[in-house]
Amino acid sequence: AEIAALEGVDALYVGPADLAGHFGYPLGTTTPEFLDICESVAKAAAVAGKTSGIDIGDKDQLAIFSKRGFSLFTYGQDAMHLMEATQRSAFEARALLNTTDN
């Protein structure tokens, strides 16, 4: 709540892996106790009139954390997005080469 009230702070963002580790929970945990901790961050942001965000590991977590007051979401990892884009580009290049060989 103190951080959310600071001038210049526009949002509170939760890194769930870091937060889970800090409190001794395993990566990816969604225990009721951990969700309550996350929700307390979203509530502190709301009271201060700020946005609260969180990184989600899968689409199911979007609904879980949205119901807990979060409105800003990041999904996935940089490396995952880079790999998917590279695979898509390679697939498109192969398709293009196959159509020009005929």
Phi and psi restraints in degrees (range 20) as a CNS / XPLOR table:
assign (resid 1 and name C) (resid 2 and name N)
       (resid 2 and name CA) (resid 2 and name C) 1.0 -65.7 20.0 2
assign (resid 2 and name N) (resid 2 and name CA)
       (resid 2 and name C) (resid 3 and name N) 1.0 -42.1 20.0 2
assign (resid 2 and name C) (resid 3 and name N)
       (resid 3 and name CA) (resid 3 and name C) 1.0 -66.9 20.0 2
assign (resid 3 and name N) (resid 3 and name CA)
       (resid 3 and name C) (resid 4 and name N) 1.0 -43.0 20.0 2
assign (resid 3 and name C) (resid 4 and name N)
       (resid 4 and name CA) (resid 4 and name C) 1.0 -60.5 20.0 2
assign (resid 4 and name N) (resid 4 and name CA)
       (resid 4 and name C) (resid 5 and name N) 1.0 -30.8 20.0 2
assign (resid 4 and name C) (resid 5 and name N)
       (resid 5 and name CA) (resid 5 and name C) 1.0 -80.2 20.0 2
assign (resid 5 and name N) (resid 5 and name CA)
       (resid 5 and name C) (resid 6 and name N) 1.0 -10.3 20.0 2
assign (resid 5 and name C) (resid 6 and name N)
       (resid 6 and name CA) (resid 6 and name C) 1.0 -67.9 20.0 2
assign (resid 6 and name N) (resid 6 and name CA)
       (resid 6 and name C) (resid 7 and name N) 1.0 138.5 20.0 2
assign (resid 6 and name C) (resid 7 and name N)
       (resid 7 and name CA) (resid 7 and name C) 1.0 -65.8 20.0 2
assign (resid 7 and name N) (resid 7 and name CA)
       (resid 7 and name C) (resid 8 and name N) 1.0 137.2 20.0 2
assign (resid 7 and name C) (resid 8 and name N)
       (resid 8 and name CA) (resid 8 and name C) 1.0 94.9 20.0 2
assign (resid 8 and name N) (resid 8 and name CA)
       (resid 8 and name C) (resid 9 and name N) 1.0 -14.5 20.0 2
assign (resid 8 and name C) (resid 9 and name N)
       (resid 9 and name CA) (resid 9 and name C) 1.0 -88.2 20.0 2
assign (resid 9 and name N) (resid 9 and name CA)
       (resid 9 and name C) (resid 10 and name N) 1.0 117.9 20.0 2
assign (resid 9 and name C) (resid 10 and name N)
       (resid 10 and name CA) (resid 10 and name C) 1.0 -96.2 20.0 2
assign (resid 10 and name N) (resid 10 and name CA)
       (resid 10 and name C) (resid 11 and name N) 1.0 -23.3 20.0 2
assign (resid 10 and name C) (resid 11 and name N)
       (resid 11 and name CA) (resid 11 and name C) 1.0 -157.8 20.0 2
assign (resid 11 and name N) (resid 11 and name CA)
       (resid 11 and name C) (resid 12 and name N) 1.0 159.2 20.0 2
assign (resid 11 and name C) (resid 12 and name N)
       (resid 12 and name CA) (resid 12 and name C) 1.0 -112.2 20.0 2
assign (resid 12 and name N) (resid 12 and name CA)
       (resid 12 and name C) (resid 13 and name N) 1.0 130.2 20.0 2
assign (resid 12 and name C) (resid 13 and name N)
       (resid 13 and name CA) (resid 13 and name C) 1.0 -122.9 20.0 2
assign (resid 13 and name N) (resid 13 and name CA)
       (resid 13 and name C) (resid 14 and name N) 1.0 129.4 20.0 2
assign (resid 13 and name C) (resid 14 and name N)
       (resid 14 and name CA) (resid 14 and name C) 1.0 -101.8 20.0 2
assign (resid 14 and name N) (resid 14 and name CA)
       (resid 14 and name C) (resid 15 and name N) 1.0 126.1 20.0 2
assign (resid 14 and name C) (resid 15 and name N)
       (resid 15 and name CA) (resid 15 and name C) 1.0 -94.4 20.0 2
assign (resid 15 and name N) (resid 15 and name CA)
       (resid 15 and name C) (resid 16 and name N) 1.0 99.7 20.0 2
assign (resid 15 and name C) (resid 16 and name N)
       (resid 16 and name CA) (resid 16 and name C) 1.0 -61.4 20.0 2
assign (resid 16 and name N) (resid 16 and name CA)
       (resid 16 and name C) (resid 17 and name N) 1.0 -31.0 20.0 2
assign (resid 16 and name C) (resid 17 and name N)
       (resid 17 and name CA) (resid 17 and name C) 1.0 -67.1 20.0 2
assign (resid 17 and name N) (resid 17 and name CA)
       (resid 17 and name C) (resid 18 and name N) 1.0 -44.0 20.0 2
assign (resid 17 and name C) (resid 18 and name N)
       (resid 18 and name CA) (resid 18 and name C) 1.0 -65.4 20.0 2
assign (resid 18 and name N) (resid 18 and name CA)
       (resid 18 and name C) (resid 19 and name N) 1.0 -43.8 20.0 2
assign (resid 18 and name C) (resid 19 and name N)
       (resid 19 and name CA) (resid 19 and name C) 1.0 -64.5 20.0 2
assign (resid 19 and name N) (resid 19 and name CA)
       (resid 19 and name C) (resid 20 and name N) 1.0 -43.3 20.0 2
assign (resid 19 and name C) (resid 20 and name N)
       (resid 20 and name CA) (resid 20 and name C) 1.0 -60.6 20.0 2
assign (resid 20 and name N) (resid 20 and name CA)
       (resid 20 and name C) (resid 21 and name N) 1.0 -46.1 20.0 2
assign (resid 20 and name C) (resid 21 and name N)
       (resid 21 and name CA) (resid 21 and name C) 1.0 -61.0 20.0 2
assign (resid 21 and name N) (resid 21 and name CA)
       (resid 21 and name C) (resid 22 and name N) 1.0 -40.4 20.0 2
assign (resid 21 and name C) (resid 22 and name N)
       (resid 22 and name CA) (resid 22 and name C) 1.0 -59.6 20.0 2
assign (resid 22 and name N) (resid 22 and name CA)
       (resid 22 and name C) (resid 23 and name N) 1.0 -39.1 20.0 2
assign (resid 22 and name C) (resid 23 and name N)
       (resid 23 and name CA) (resid 23 and name C) 1.0 -94.7 20.0 2
assign (resid 23 and name N) (resid 23 and name CA)
       (resid 23 and name C) (resid 24 and name N) 1.0 5.4 20.0 2
assign (resid 23 and name C) (resid 24 and name N)
       (resid 24 and name CA) (resid 24 and name C) 1.0 82.8 20.0 2
assign (resid 24 and name N) (resid 24 and name CA)
       (resid 24 and name C) (resid 25 and name N) 1.0 17.7 20.0 2
assign (resid 24 and name C) (resid 25 and name N)
       (resid 25 and name CA) (resid 25 and name C) 1.0 -94.4 20.0 2
assign (resid 25 and name N) (resid 25 and name CA)
       (resid 25 and name C) (resid 26 and name N) 1.0 151.8 20.0 2
assign (resid 25 and name C) (resid 26 and name N)
       (resid 26 and name CA) (resid 26 and name C) 1.0 -72.3 20.0 2
assign (resid 26 and name N) (resid 26 and name CA)
       (resid 26 and name C) (resid 27 and name N) 1.0 156.9 20.0 2
assign (resid 26 and name C) (resid 27 and name N)
       (resid 27 and name CA) (resid 27 and name C) 1.0 -56.1 20.0 2
assign (resid 27 and name N) (resid 27 and name CA)
       (resid 27 and name C) (resid 28 and name N) 1.0 133.9 20.0 2
assign (resid 27 and name C) (resid 28 and name N)
       (resid 28 and name CA) (resid 28 and name C) 1.0 84.5 20.0 2
assign (resid 28 and name N) (resid 28 and name CA)
       (resid 28 and name C) (resid 29 and name N) 1.0 8.3 20.0 2
assign (resid 28 and name C) (resid 29 and name N)
       (resid 29 and name CA) (resid 29 and name C) 1.0 -66.7 20.0 2
assign (resid 29 and name N) (resid 29 and name CA)
       (resid 29 and name C) (resid 30 and name N) 1.0 143.8 20.0 2
assign (resid 29 and name C) (resid 30 and name N)
       (resid 30 and name CA) (resid 30 and name C) 1.0 -134.9 20.0 2
assign (resid 30 and name N) (resid 30 and name CA)
       (resid 30 and name C) (resid 31 and name N) 1.0 37.7 20.0 2
assign (resid 30 and name C) (resid 31 and name N)
       (resid 31 and name CA) (resid 31 and name C) 1.0 -64.5 20.0 2
assign (resid 31 and name N) (resid 31 and name CA)
       (resid 31 and name C) (resid 32 and name N) 1.0 153.7 20.0 2
assign (resid 31 and name C) (resid 32 and name N)
       (resid 32 and name CA) (resid 32 and name C) 1.0 -55.1 20.0 2
assign (resid 32 and name N) (resid 32 and name CA)
       (resid 32 and name C) (resid 33 and name N) 1.0 -38.0 20.0 2
assign (resid 32 and name C) (resid 33 and name N)
       (resid 33 and name CA) (resid 33 and name C) 1.0 -64.4 20.0 2
assign (resid 33 and name N) (resid 33 and name CA)
       (resid 33 and name C) (resid 34 and name N) 1.0 -43.5 20.0 2
assign (resid 33 and name C) (resid 34 and name N)
       (resid 34 and name CA) (resid 34 and name C) 1.0 -67.1 20.0 2
assign (resid 34 and name N) (resid 34 and name CA)
       (resid 34 and name C) (resid 35 and name N) 1.0 -41.4 20.0 2
assign (resid 34 and name C) (resid 35 and name N)
       (resid 35 and name CA) (resid 35 and name C) 1.0 -61.7 20.0 2
assign (resid 35 and name N) (resid 35 and name CA)
       (resid 35 and name C) (resid 36 and name N) 1.0 -35.7 20.0 2
assign (resid 35 and name C) (resid 36 and name N)
       (resid 36 and name CA) (resid 36 and name C) 1.0 -64.0 20.0 2
assign (resid 36 and name N) (resid 36 and name CA)
       (resid 36 and name C) (resid 37 and name N) 1.0 -40.1 20.0 2
assign (resid 36 and name C) (resid 37 and name N)
       (resid 37 and name CA) (resid 37 and name C) 1.0 -61.8 20.0 2
assign (resid 37 and name N) (resid 37 and name CA)
       (resid 37 and name C) (resid 38 and name N) 1.0 -46.3 20.0 2
assign (resid 37 and name C) (resid 38 and name N)
       (resid 38 and name CA) (resid 38 and name C) 1.0 -61.5 20.0 2
assign (resid 38 and name N) (resid 38 and name CA)
       (resid 38 and name C) (resid 39 and name N) 1.0 -43.6 20.0 2
assign (resid 38 and name C) (resid 39 and name N)
       (resid 39 and name CA) (resid 39 and name C) 1.0 -61.8 20.0 2
assign (resid 39 and name N) (resid 39 and name CA)
       (resid 39 and name C) (resid 40 and name N) 1.0 -33.9 20.0 2
assign (resid 39 and name C) (resid 40 and name N)
       (resid 40 and name CA) (resid 40 and name C) 1.0 -63.9 20.0 2
assign (resid 40 and name N) (resid 40 and name CA)
       (resid 40 and name C) (resid 41 and name N) 1.0 -31.7 20.0 2
assign (resid 40 and name C) (resid 41 and name N)
       (resid 41 and name CA) (resid 41 and name C) 1.0 -68.4 20.0 2
assign (resid 41 and name N) (resid 41 and name CA)
       (resid 41 and name C) (resid 42 and name N) 1.0 -45.8 20.0 2
assign (resid 41 and name C) (resid 42 and name N)
       (resid 42 and name CA) (resid 42 and name C) 1.0 -62.1 20.0 2
assign (resid 42 and name N) (resid 42 and name CA)
       (resid 42 and name C) (resid 43 and name N) 1.0 -40.0 20.0 2
assign (resid 42 and name C) (resid 43 and name N)
       (resid 43 and name CA) (resid 43 and name C) 1.0 -66.1 20.0 2
assign (resid 43 and name N) (resid 43 and name CA)
       (resid 43 and name C) (resid 44 and name N) 1.0 -41.8 20.0 2
assign (resid 43 and name C) (resid 44 and name N)
       (resid 44 and name CA) (resid 44 and name C) 1.0 -60.9 20.0 2
assign (resid 44 and name N) (resid 44 and name CA)
       (resid 44 and name C) (resid 45 and name N) 1.0 -40.6 20.0 2
assign (resid 44 and name C) (resid 45 and name N)
       (resid 45 and name CA) (resid 45 and name C) 1.0 -64.3 20.0 2
assign (resid 45 and name N) (resid 45 and name CA)
       (resid 45 and name C) (resid 46 and name N) 1.0 -45.4 20.0 2
assign (resid 45 and name C) (resid 46 and name N)
       (resid 46 and name CA) (resid 46 and name C) 1.0 -61.4 20.0 2
assign (resid 46 and name N) (resid 46 and name CA)
       (resid 46 and name C) (resid 47 and name N) 1.0 -43.3 20.0 2
assign (resid 46 and name C) (resid 47 and name N)
       (resid 47 and name CA) (resid 47 and name C) 1.0 -60.5 20.0 2
assign (resid 47 and name N) (resid 47 and name CA)
       (resid 47 and name C) (resid 48 and name N) 1.0 -36.0 20.0 2
assign (resid 47 and name C) (resid 48 and name N)
       (resid 48 and name CA) (resid 48 and name C) 1.0 -86.1 20.0 2
assign (resid 48 and name N) (resid 48 and name CA)
       (resid 48 and name C) (resid 49 and name N) 1.0 0.6 20.0 2
assign (resid 48 and name C) (resid 49 and name N)
       (resid 49 and name CA) (resid 49 and name C) 1.0 73.7 20.0 2
assign (resid 49 and name N) (resid 49 and name CA)
       (resid 49 and name C) (resid 50 and name N) 1.0 28.0 20.0 2
assign (resid 49 and name C) (resid 50 and name N)
       (resid 50 and name CA) (resid 50 and name C) 1.0 -112.4 20.0 2
assign (resid 50 and name N) (resid 50 and name CA)
       (resid 50 and name C) (resid 51 and name N) 1.0 164.2 20.0 2
assign (resid 50 and name C) (resid 51 and name N)
       (resid 51 and name CA) (resid 51 and name C) 1.0 -83.6 20.0 2
assign (resid 51 and name N) (resid 51 and name CA)
       (resid 51 and name C) (resid 52 and name N) 1.0 148.0 20.0 2
assign (resid 51 and name C) (resid 52 and name N)
       (resid 52 and name CA) (resid 52 and name C) 1.0 -120.5 20.0 2
assign (resid 52 and name N) (resid 52 and name CA)
       (resid 52 and name C) (resid 53 and name N) 1.0 136.2 20.0 2
assign (resid 52 and name C) (resid 53 and name N)
       (resid 53 and name CA) (resid 53 and name C) 1.0 -129.9 20.0 2
assign (resid 53 and name N) (resid 53 and name CA)
       (resid 53 and name C) (resid 54 and name N) 1.0 160.7 20.0 2
assign (resid 53 and name C) (resid 54 and name N)
       (resid 54 and name CA) (resid 54 and name C) 1.0 -154.6 20.0 2
assign (resid 54 and name N) (resid 54 and name CA)
       (resid 54 and name C) (resid 55 and name N) 1.0 148.8 20.0 2
assign (resid 54 and name C) (resid 55 and name N)
       (resid 55 and name CA) (resid 55 and name C) 1.0 -87.1 20.0 2
assign (resid 55 and name N) (resid 55 and name CA)
       (resid 55 and name C) (resid 56 and name N) 1.0 130.4 20.0 2
assign (resid 55 and name C) (resid 56 and name N)
       (resid 56 and name CA) (resid 56 and name C) 1.0 -111.0 20.0 2
assign (resid 56 and name N) (resid 56 and name CA)
       (resid 56 and name C) (resid 57 and name N) 1.0 146.2 20.0 2
assign (resid 56 and name C) (resid 57 and name N)
       (resid 57 and name CA) (resid 57 and name C) 1.0 -93.4 20.0 2
assign (resid 57 and name N) (resid 57 and name CA)
       (resid 57 and name C) (resid 58 and name N) 1.0 -18.8 20.0 2
assign (resid 57 and name C) (resid 58 and name N)
       (resid 58 and name CA) (resid 58 and name C) 1.0 -156.3 20.0 2
assign (resid 58 and name N) (resid 58 and name CA)
       (resid 58 and name C) (resid 59 and name N) 1.0 169.7 20.0 2
assign (resid 58 and name C) (resid 59 and name N)
       (resid 59 and name CA) (resid 59 and name C) 1.0 -65.7 20.0 2
assign (resid 59 and name N) (resid 59 and name CA)
       (resid 59 and name C) (resid 60 and name N) 1.0 -29.3 20.0 2
assign (resid 59 and name C) (resid 60 and name N)
       (resid 60 and name CA) (resid 60 and name C) 1.0 -63.6 20.0 2
assign (resid 60 and name N) (resid 60 and name CA)
       (resid 60 and name C) (resid 61 and name N) 1.0 -32.3 20.0 2
assign (resid 60 and name C) (resid 61 and name N)
       (resid 61 and name CA) (resid 61 and name C) 1.0 -69.2 20.0 2
assign (resid 61 and name N) (resid 61 and name CA)
       (resid 61 and name C) (resid 62 and name N) 1.0 -22.4 20.0 2
assign (resid 61 and name C) (resid 62 and name N)
       (resid 62 and name CA) (resid 62 and name C) 1.0 -57.9 20.0 2
assign (resid 62 and name N) (resid 62 and name CA)
       (resid 62 and name C) (resid 63 and name N) 1.0 -48.1 20.0 2
assign (resid 62 and name C) (resid 63 and name N)
       (resid 63 and name CA) (resid 63 and name C) 1.0 -66.7 20.0 2
assign (resid 63 and name N) (resid 63 and name CA)
       (resid 63 and name C) (resid 64 and name N) 1.0 -41.2 20.0 2
assign (resid 63 and name C) (resid 64 and name N)
       (resid 64 and name CA) (resid 64 and name C) 1.0 -59.1 20.0 2
assign (resid 64 and name N) (resid 64 and name CA)
       (resid 64 and name C) (resid 65 and name N) 1.0 -50.4 20.0 2
assign (resid 64 and name C) (resid 65 and name N)
       (resid 65 and name CA) (resid 65 and name C) 1.0 -80.9 20.0 2
assign (resid 65 and name N) (resid 65 and name CA)
       (resid 65 and name C) (resid 66 and name N) 1.0 -25.8 20.0 2
assign (resid 65 and name C) (resid 66 and name N)
       (resid 66 and name CA) (resid 66 and name C) 1.0 -63.1 20.0 2
assign (resid 66 and name N) (resid 66 and name CA)
       (resid 66 and name C) (resid 67 and name N) 1.0 -43.0 20.0 2
assign (resid 66 and name C) (resid 67 and name N)
       (resid 67 and name CA) (resid 67 and name C) 1.0 -65.4 20.0 2
assign (resid 67 and name N) (resid 67 and name CA)
       (resid 67 and name C) (resid 68 and name N) 1.0 -21.6 20.0 2
assign (resid 67 and name C) (resid 68 and name N)
       (resid 68 and name CA) (resid 68 and name C) 1.0 -91.4 20.0 2
assign (resid 68 and name N) (resid 68 and name CA)
       (resid 68 and name C) (resid 69 and name N) 1.0 5.5 20.0 2
assign (resid 68 and name C) (resid 69 and name N)
       (resid 69 and name CA) (resid 69 and name C) 1.0 105.9 20.0 2
assign (resid 69 and name N) (resid 69 and name CA)
       (resid 69 and name C) (resid 70 and name N) 1.0 -1.9 20.0 2
assign (resid 69 and name C) (resid 70 and name N)
       (resid 70 and name CA) (resid 70 and name C) 1.0 -80.2 20.0 2
assign (resid 70 and name N) (resid 70 and name CA)
       (resid 70 and name C) (resid 71 and name N) 1.0 146.0 20.0 2
assign (resid 70 and name C) (resid 71 and name N)
       (resid 71 and name CA) (resid 71 and name C) 1.0 -130.0 20.0 2
assign (resid 71 and name N) (resid 71 and name CA)
       (resid 71 and name C) (resid 72 and name N) 1.0 -4.9 20.0 2
assign (resid 71 and name C) (resid 72 and name N)
       (resid 72 and name CA) (resid 72 and name C) 1.0 -122.6 20.0 2
assign (resid 72 and name N) (resid 72 and name CA)
       (resid 72 and name C) (resid 73 and name N) 1.0 128.3 20.0 2
assign (resid 72 and name C) (resid 73 and name N)
       (resid 73 and name CA) (resid 73 and name C) 1.0 -132.1 20.0 2
assign (resid 73 and name N) (resid 73 and name CA)
       (resid 73 and name C) (resid 74 and name N) 1.0 138.5 20.0 2
assign (resid 73 and name C) (resid 74 and name N)
       (resid 74 and name CA) (resid 74 and name C) 1.0 -114.4 20.0 2
assign (resid 74 and name N) (resid 74 and name CA)
       (resid 74 and name C) (resid 75 and name N) 1.0 149.1 20.0 2
assign (resid 74 and name C) (resid 75 and name N)
       (resid 75 and name CA) (resid 75 and name C) 1.0 -137.1 20.0 2
assign (resid 75 and name N) (resid 75 and name CA)
       (resid 75 and name C) (resid 76 and name N) 1.0 125.7 20.0 2
assign (resid 75 and name C) (resid 76 and name N)
       (resid 76 and name CA) (resid 76 and name C) 1.0 90.9 20.0 2
assign (resid 76 and name N) (resid 76 and name CA)
       (resid 76 and name C) (resid 77 and name N) 1.0 -178.4 20.0 2
assign (resid 76 and name C) (resid 77 and name N)
       (resid 77 and name CA) (resid 77 and name C) 1.0 -120.5 20.0 2
assign (resid 77 and name N) (resid 77 and name CA)
       (resid 77 and name C) (resid 78 and name N) 1.0 153.6 20.0 2
assign (resid 77 and name C) (resid 78 and name N)
       (resid 78 and name CA) (resid 78 and name C) 1.0 -53.7 20.0 2
assign (resid 78 and name N) (resid 78 and name CA)
       (resid 78 and name C) (resid 79 and name N) 1.0 -46.2 20.0 2
assign (resid 78 and name C) (resid 79 and name N)
       (resid 79 and name CA) (resid 79 and name C) 1.0 -62.5 20.0 2
assign (resid 79 and name N) (resid 79 and name CA)
       (resid 79 and name C) (resid 80 and name N) 1.0 -38.1 20.0 2
assign (resid 79 and name C) (resid 80 and name N)
       (resid 80 and name CA) (resid 80 and name C) 1.0 -64.7 20.0 2
assign (resid 80 and name N) (resid 80 and name CA)
       (resid 80 and name C) (resid 81 and name N) 1.0 -45.1 20.0 2
assign (resid 80 and name C) (resid 81 and name N)
       (resid 81 and name CA) (resid 81 and name C) 1.0 -66.0 20.0 2
assign (resid 81 and name N) (resid 81 and name CA)
       (resid 81 and name C) (resid 82 and name N) 1.0 -39.5 20.0 2
assign (resid 81 and name C) (resid 82 and name N)
       (resid 82 and name CA) (resid 82 and name C) 1.0 -63.4 20.0 2
assign (resid 82 and name N) (resid 82 and name CA)
       (resid 82 and name C) (resid 83 and name N) 1.0 -43.6 20.0 2
assign (resid 82 and name C) (resid 83 and name N)
       (resid 83 and name CA) (resid 83 and name C) 1.0 -63.2 20.0 2
assign (resid 83 and name N) (resid 83 and name CA)
       (resid 83 and name C) (resid 84 and name N) 1.0 -44.1 20.0 2
assign (resid 83 and name C) (resid 84 and name N)
       (resid 84 and name CA) (resid 84 and name C) 1.0 -63.3 20.0 2
assign (resid 84 and name N) (resid 84 and name CA)
       (resid 84 and name C) (resid 85 and name N) 1.0 -41.6 20.0 2
assign (resid 84 and name C) (resid 85 and name N)
       (resid 85 and name CA) (resid 85 and name C) 1.0 -66.3 20.0 2
assign (resid 85 and name N) (resid 85 and name CA)
       (resid 85 and name C) (resid 86 and name N) 1.0 -39.1 20.0 2
assign (resid 85 and name C) (resid 86 and name N)
       (resid 86 and name CA) (resid 86 and name C) 1.0 -65.6 20.0 2
assign (resid 86 and name N) (resid 86 and name CA)
       (resid 86 and name C) (resid 87 and name N) 1.0 -43.5 20.0 2
assign (resid 86 and name C) (resid 87 and name N)
       (resid 87 and name CA) (resid 87 and name C) 1.0 -62.8 20.0 2
assign (resid 87 and name N) (resid 87 and name CA)
       (resid 87 and name C) (resid 88 and name N) 1.0 -41.8 20.0 2
assign (resid 87 and name C) (resid 88 and name N)
       (resid 88 and name CA) (resid 88 and name C) 1.0 -63.9 20.0 2
assign (resid 88 and name N) (resid 88 and name CA)
       (resid 88 and name C) (resid 89 and name N) 1.0 -42.2 20.0 2
assign (resid 88 and name C) (resid 89 and name N)
       (resid 89 and name CA) (resid 89 and name C) 1.0 -64.2 20.0 2
assign (resid 89 and name N) (resid 89 and name CA)
       (resid 89 and name C) (resid 90 and name N) 1.0 -41.3 20.0 2
assign (resid 89 and name C) (resid 90 and name N)
       (resid 90 and name CA) (resid 90 and name C) 1.0 -65.1 20.0 2
assign (resid 90 and name N) (resid 90 and name CA)
       (resid 90 and name C) (resid 91 and name N) 1.0 -41.8 20.0 2
assign (resid 90 and name C) (resid 91 and name N)
       (resid 91 and name CA) (resid 91 and name C) 1.0 -61.2 20.0 2
assign (resid 91 and name N) (resid 91 and name CA)
       (resid 91 and name C) (resid 92 and name N) 1.0 -45.3 20.0 2
assign (resid 91 and name C) (resid 92 and name N)
       (resid 92 and name CA) (resid 92 and name C) 1.0 -64.8 20.0 2
assign (resid 92 and name N) (resid 92 and name CA)
       (resid 92 and name C) (resid 93 and name N) 1.0 -38.7 20.0 2
assign (resid 92 and name C) (resid 93 and name N)
       (resid 93 and name CA) (resid 93 and name C) 1.0 -65.5 20.0 2
assign (resid 93 and name N) (resid 93 and name CA)
       (resid 93 and name C) (resid 94 and name N) 1.0 -42.9 20.0 2
assign (resid 93 and name C) (resid 94 and name N)
       (resid 94 and name CA) (resid 94 and name C) 1.0 -63.1 20.0 2
assign (resid 94 and name N) (resid 94 and name CA)
       (resid 94 and name C) (resid 95 and name N) 1.0 -41.1 20.0 2
assign (resid 94 and name C) (resid 95 and name N)
       (resid 95 and name CA) (resid 95 and name C) 1.0 -63.0 20.0 2
assign (resid 95 and name N) (resid 95 and name CA)
       (resid 95 and name C) (resid 96 and name N) 1.0 -41.6 20.0 2
assign (resid 95 and name C) (resid 96 and name N)
       (resid 96 and name CA) (resid 96 and name C) 1.0 -64.1 20.0 2
assign (resid 96 and name N) (resid 96 and name CA)
       (resid 96 and name C) (resid 97 and name N) 1.0 -44.0 20.0 2
assign (resid 96 and name C) (resid 97 and name N)
       (resid 97 and name CA) (resid 97 and name C) 1.0 -64.2 20.0 2
assign (resid 97 and name N) (resid 97 and name CA)
       (resid 97 and name C) (resid 98 and name N) 1.0 -37.9 20.0 2
assign (resid 97 and name C) (resid 98 and name N)
       (resid 98 and name CA) (resid 98 and name C) 1.0 -67.1 20.0 2
assign (resid 98 and name N) (resid 98 and name CA)
       (resid 98 and name C) (resid 99 and name N) 1.0 -32.2 20.0 2
assign (resid 98 and name C) (resid 99 and name N)
       (resid 99 and name CA) (resid 99 and name C) 1.0 -79.3 20.0 2
assign (resid 99 and name N) (resid 99 and name CA)
       (resid 99 and name C) (resid 100 and name N) 1.0 -25.6 20.0 2
assign (resid 99 and name C) (resid 100 and name N)
       (resid 100 and name CA) (resid 100 and name C) 1.0 -86.8 20.0 2
assign (resid 100 and name N) (resid 100 and name CA)
       (resid 100 and name C) (resid 101 and name N) 1.0 -15.3 20.0 2
assign (resid 100 and name C) (resid 101 and name N)
       (resid 101 and name CA) (resid 101 and name C) 1.0 -77.0 20.0 2
assign (resid 101 and name N) (resid 101 and name CA)
       (resid 101 and name C) (resid 102 and name N) 1.0 -17.5 20.0 2
